[in-house]
Amino acid sequence: MPISSGFFIALYLVFALVGLFGAARAEGYLNAFSLMLLAFALWMAFGVIKRHFDAKQPH
């Protein structure tokens, strides 16, 4: 896995943690925003991982 992919996975995990802690502490609209940030970060991190494994498979 390239270093850039590892960097982006780590960045998205930081976003996910911010979303998780934000959702635990916030109320109302900020809670919804935090949950969307968490979902976005997990979706993007899994996208990077999927791209890595798709590139390894022979066509």
N, C-alpha and C positions, 0 to 999 in steps of 0.2 A: 504494500500500500504506500503510495507516495506521501511525503511529509505534509503536503498541502491538504490531503484528505484527512490525515490525522489532526491537523490544526483545525479544520472546519468541524470535525466531529467534536473536538473539545470545546470549540466555541458554541456549538449548538447545545451541548450538555450544560454549559454555563447558562445559556438562555433558558433551558428547561428548568434548571434549579431556581433561577430568578422567578420564573412563572409559577413554580410550585410553592415557593415561599410567599410570593405575592398573593396567590390564591388562598393560602392559609391565613393571611393577616388582613386581607382587604374585604370590603363589602361593596355590593352594588356593581356599578360599571367597571370598577377596577378589578373586581373579582373575575368578571367575564373576560376582561382583557388579559389577565394573568393566565386564565385557562386556555385562551386562544394562543398566547405566547408559548405555553407549554406544549400544546398540540402541534404548533408550527415547528418548534425546535425538534421534537421527536420525529415528525414527518421528514424534515430535511436531513436529520442525522441518518435515519434509515434509508433515505434516498442515496446518500453518499455511499453507504455500505452496499446497497443494491448495485450501484454503478460499478463498484469495485468487483463484485462477484460476476456481474454480467460481462465485464471486460476479460475475466479469466476464462470464461467458457469458450470452447472452440465453436465456430459457426459452421 
